Amino acid sequence: MKILYFGGQKSGKSSLAEAKALAIATAKPTYLATYDHSFGDSEMGERIDKHRSSRGEEFITLEESRDLSRVIEPHQTYLVDCISMWILNRMNESEEELTREIEALGRVDANIVFVLNDVGSGVIPNDPISRRYVDLSGIIGQTLARICDEVYEVKLGLERRLK
């Protein structure tokens, strides 16, 4: 089963995705953290620490910032938090390369719960890098919605099932 939770920053999507991963898992699920620590952002480090403490010992934590298909194995349950950071980590790659990897994950016989920030509901960014990021996020989001069995939009801690 493939499931997507998407919403704005601090919408509650990670908490809901964690609960879903735990509910569908038959063994201890793996939390795939995609943040690349080479960015060296202390505020982001605090966010990561908060995420770690909130999930406690209920997940196996694995950090993989780029190659998700390398670590996702059949017959397991994964929470990928988050695809938005994964996109940021791979900004120098083509849309086709990113789409291919997401589609490949869709073919793996595993439970995967994806988390994606909704960044496309604001103004069009005025710089090329930000526009590319928003565009890639929308394209990857559409690919995820297509390959997922369930899709949830999250606002204010409330989820609405779209698919």
Disulfide bonds with the S-S distance in Angstrom:
none
